[in-house]
Amino acid sequence: MNPTVRLPEPVRPFAQYRPVRWCGDVLYISGQVAAVDGEFPLRGRVGAELSIEEGRQAARQCALNLLAQIDRELGGFDRVEALVKVTVFVATAPDFLSHHVVADGASETFVQVLGPAGEHARSAVGVARLPMDSPVEVEAAVLVGPRKG
């Protein structure tokens, strides 16, 4: 892991779901919103109440929250073989067209922390609103290798 990145405490579920779920060697991480210590410093829609840069910041926070879930489940990142698929949901104004730019805030964070294992396939999807008025939500599927040692 990149030593310059500090992971937050994993966000607890806000509703009835598991934050992580295994299926064979794949760890699925539920959508992580842009919460920081249980608060939402950024709320609203990108292209309406928020700028693209604020959307990118929210996406970065979602990525850090997602990485915190992986870290809690695996006790680190040594077993992460690949971040296989990432979906980034962006709450936007109806005419917003730069979802991919906002999603890069998450993608860049994954590569910064995980290196080549953080490179992934991705979808960036625009939505009307997200839970707790988070501007971004990110989910992922992670290929996990065997325990080492």
Contacts in CASP RR format, 6 or more apart in sequence:
PFRMAT RR
TARGET T0000
AUTHOR 0000-0000-0000
METHOD contacts of the structure
MODEL  1
MNPTVRLPEPVRPFAQYRPVRWCGDVLYISGQVAAVDGEFPLRGRVGAEL
SIEEGRQAARQCALNLLAQIDRELGGFDRVEALVKVTVFVATAPDFLSHH
VVADGASETFVQVLGPAGEHARSAVGVARLPMDSPVEVEAAVLVGPRKG
1 76 0 8 1.000
1 77 0 8 1.000
1 113 0 8 1.000
1 114 0 8 1.000
2 112 0 8 1.000
2 113 0 8 1.000
2 115 0 8 1.000
5 64 0 8 1.000
5 109 0 8 1.000
5 112 0 8 1.000
5 113 0 8 1.000
7 64 0 8 1.000
7 67 0 8 1.000
7 68 0 8 1.000
7 71 0 8 1.000
8 36 0 8 1.000
8 37 0 8 1.000
8 61 0 8 1.000
8 64 0 8 1.000
8 65 0 8 1.000
8 68 0 8 1.000
9 37 0 8 1.000
9 68 0 8 1.000
10 19 0 8 1.000
10 65 0 8 1.000
10 68 0 8 1.000
10 69 0 8 1.000
10 71 0 8 1.000
10 72 0 8 1.000
11 19 0 8 1.000
11 32 0 8 1.000
11 33 0 8 1.000
11 35 0 8 1.000
11 38 0 8 1.000
11 65 0 8 1.000
11 68 0 8 1.000
11 69 0 8 1.000
12 19 0 8 1.000
13 19 0 8 1.000
13 30 0 8 1.000
14 33 0 8 1.000
14 131 0 8 1.000
14 132 0 8 1.000
15 131 0 8 1.000
17 30 0 8 1.000
18 30 0 8 1.000
19 29 0 8 1.000
19 30 0 8 1.000
19 69 0 8 1.000
20 27 0 8 1.000
20 28 0 8 1.000
20 29 0 8 1.000
20 30 0 8 1.000
20 69 0 8 1.000
20 70 0 8 1.000
20 72 0 8 1.000
20 73 0 8 1.000
21 27 0 8 1.000
21 28 0 8 1.000
21 30 0 8 1.000
22 28 0 8 1.000
25 143 0 8 1.000
25 144 0 8 1.000
25 145 0 8 1.000
26 84 0 8 1.000
26 141 0 8 1.000
26 142 0 8 1.000
26 143 0 8 1.000
26 144 0 8 1.000
27 70 0 8 1.000
27 73 0 8 1.000
27 74 0 8 1.000
27 141 0 8 1.000
27 142 0 8 1.000
27 144 0 8 1.000
28 139 0 8 1.000
28 140 0 8 1.000
28 141 0 8 1.000
28 142 0 8 1.000
29 66 0 8 1.000
29 69 0 8 1.000
29 70 0 8 1.000
29 139 0 8 1.000
29 140 0 8 1.000
29 141 0 8 1.000
29 142 0 8 1.000
30 69 0 8 1.000
30 139 0 8 1.000
31 62 0 8 1.000
31 66 0 8 1.000
31 137 0 8 1.000
31 138 0 8 1.000
31 139 0 8 1.000
32 62 0 8 1.000
32 63 0 8 1.000
32 65 0 8 1.000
32 66 0 8 1.000
32 69 0 8 1.000
32 137 0 8 1.000
32 138 0 8 1.000
32 139 0 8 1.000
33 40 0 8 1.000
33 62 0 8 1.000
33 65 0 8 1.000
33 130 0 8 1.000
33 131 0 8 1.000
33 132 0 8 1.000
33 134 0 8 1.000
33 136 0 8 1.000
33 137 0 8 1.000
34 40 0 8 1.000
34 41 0 8 1.000
34 42 0 8 1.000
34 58 0 8 1.000
34 59 0 8 1.000
34 61 0 8 1.000
34 62 0 8 1.000
34 65 0 8 1.000
34 134 0 8 1.000
34 135 0 8 1.000
34 136 0 8 1.000
34 137 0 8 1.000
35 61 0 8 1.000
35 65 0 8 1.000
35 132 0 8 1.000
35 134 0 8 1.000
36 61 0 8 1.000
40 132 0 8 1.000
40 133 0 8 1.000
40 134 0 8 1.000
42 50 0 8 1.000
42 54 0 8 1.000
42 55 0 8 1.000
42 57 0 8 1.000
42 58 0 8 1.000
42 61 0 8 1.000
42 134 0 8 1.000
42 135 0 8 1.000
43 49 0 8 1.000
43 132 0 8 1.000
43 133 0 8 1.000
43 134 0 8 1.000
43 135 0 8 1.000
44 50 0 8 1.000
44 91 0 8 1.000
44 129 0 8 1.000
44 133 0 8 1.000
44 134 0 8 1.000
44 135 0 8 1.000
45 91 0 8 1.000
45 92 0 8 1.000
45 93 0 8 1.000
45 96 0 8 1.000
45 129 0 8 1.000
45 135 0 8 1.000
46 52 0 8 1.000
46 54 0 8 1.000
46 55 0 8 1.000
46 58 0 8 1.000
46 90 0 8 1.000
46 91 0 8 1.000
46 92 0 8 1.000
46 93 0 8 1.000
46 96 0 8 1.000
46 98 0 8 1.000
46 102 0 8 1.000
46 135 0 8 1.000
46 136 0 8 1.000
47 92 0 8 1.000
47 93 0 8 1.000
47 96 0 8 1.000
48 92 0 8 1.000
48 93 0 8 1.000
48 96 0 8 1.000
50 58 0 8 1.000
50 135 0 8 1.000
52 98 0 8 1.000
52 101 0 8 1.000
52 102 0 8 1.000
54 135 0 8 1.000
55 90 0 8 1.000
55 102 0 8 1.000
55 105 0 8 1.000
55 135 0 8 1.000
55 136 0 8 1.000
56 101 0 8 1.000
56 102 0 8 1.000
56 104 0 8 1.000
56 105 0 8 1.000
57 105 0 8 1.000
58 102 0 8 1.000
58 134 0 8 1.000
58 135 0 8 1.000
58 136 0 8 1.000
59 88 0 8 1.000
59 90 0 8 1.000
59 102 0 8 1.000
59 103 0 8 1.000
59 104 0 8 1.000
59 105 0 8 1.000
59 106 0 8 1.000
59 109 0 8 1.000
59 136 0 8 1.000
59 138 0 8 1.000
60 105 0 8 1.000
60 106 0 8 1.000
60 108 0 8 1.000
60 109 0 8 1.000
61 136 0 8 1.000
62 88 0 8 1.000
62 106 0 8 1.000
62 134 0 8 1.000
62 136 0 8 1.000
62 137 0 8 1.000
62 138 0 8 1.000
63 105 0 8 1.000
63 106 0 8 1.000
63 107 0 8 1.000
63 109 0 8 1.000
63 110 0 8 1.000
63 113 0 8 1.000
63 138 0 8 1.000
64 109 0 8 1.000
65 138 0 8 1.000
66 106 0 8 1.000
66 138 0 8 1.000
66 139 0 8 1.000
66 140 0 8 1.000
67 77 0 8 1.000
67 109 0 8 1.000
67 110 0 8 1.000
67 113 0 8 1.000
67 114 0 8 1.000
70 76 0 8 1.000
70 77 0 8 1.000
70 80 0 8 1.000
70 142 0 8 1.000
71 77 0 8 1.000
74 80 0 8 1.000
74 144 0 8 1.000
77 113 0 8 1.000
77 114 0 8 1.000
77 117 0 8 1.000
78 148 0 8 1.000
79 144 0 8 1.000
79 145 0 8 1.000
79 146 0 8 1.000
79 147 0 8 1.000
79 148 0 8 1.000
80 114 0 8 1.000
80 117 0 8 1.000
80 118 0 8 1.000
80 142 0 8 1.000
80 143 0 8 1.000
80 144 0 8 1.000
80 145 0 8 1.000
81 117 0 8 1.000
81 143 0 8 1.000
81 144 0 8 1.000
81 145 0 8 1.000
82 117 0 8 1.000
82 118 0 8 1.000
82 119 0 8 1.000
82 120 0 8 1.000
82 142 0 8 1.000
82 143 0 8 1.000
83 110 0 8 1.000
83 114 0 8 1.000
83 117 0 8 1.000
83 118 0 8 1.000
83 119 0 8 1.000
83 120 0 8 1.000
83 140 0 8 1.000
83 141 0 8 1.000
83 142 0 8 1.000
83 143 0 8 1.000
84 120 0 8 1.000
84 121 0 8 1.000
84 140 0 8 1.000
84 141 0 8 1.000
84 142 0 8 1.000
84 143 0 8 1.000
85 120 0 8 1.000
85 121 0 8 1.000
85 122 0 8 1.000
85 123 0 8 1.000
85 140 0 8 1.000
85 141 0 8 1.000
86 103 0 8 1.000
86 106 0 8 1.000
86 107 0 8 1.000
86 110 0 8 1.000
86 120 0 8 1.000
86 121 0 8 1.000
86 122 0 8 1.000
86 123 0 8 1.000
86 138 0 8 1.000
86 139 0 8 1.000
86 140 0 8 1.000
87 122 0 8 1.000
87 123 0 8 1.000
87 124 0 8 1.000
87 125 0 8 1.000
87 138 0 8 1.000
87 139 0 8 1.000
87 140 0 8 1.000
88 99 0 8 1.000
88 102 0 8 1.000
88 103 0 8 1.000
88 106 0 8 1.000
88 107 0 8 1.000
88 122 0 8 1.000
88 123 0 8 1.000
88 124 0 8 1.000
88 125 0 8 1.000
88 136 0 8 1.000
88 137 0 8 1.000
88 138 0 8 1.000
89 125 0 8 1.000
89 126 0 8 1.000
89 127 0 8 1.000
89 130 0 8 1.000
89 136 0 8 1.000
89 137 0 8 1.000
89 138 0 8 1.000
90 96 0 8 1.000
90 99 0 8 1.000
90 102 0 8 1.000
90 103 0 8 1.000
90 124 0 8 1.000
90 125 0 8 1.000
90 126 0 8 1.000
90 127 0 8 1.000
90 135 0 8 1.000
90 136 0 8 1.000
91 126 0 8 1.000
91 127 0 8 1.000
91 128 0 8 1.000
91 129 0 8 1.000
91 130 0 8 1.000
91 133 0 8 1.000
91 134 0 8 1.000
91 135 0 8 1.000
91 136 0 8 1.000
92 99 0 8 1.000
92 126 0 8 1.000
92 127 0 8 1.000
96 126 0 8 1.000
99 124 0 8 1.000
99 125 0 8 1.000
99 126 0 8 1.000
100 124 0 8 1.000
102 124 0 8 1.000
102 136 0 8 1.000
103 122 0 8 1.000
103 124 0 8 1.000
106 136 0 8 1.000
106 138 0 8 1.000
107 120 0 8 1.000
107 122 0 8 1.000
110 118 0 8 1.000
110 119 0 8 1.000
110 120 0 8 1.000
111 118 0 8 1.000
111 119 0 8 1.000
120 140 0 8 1.000
130 136 0 8 1.000
130 137 0 8 1.000
131 137 0 8 1.000
END
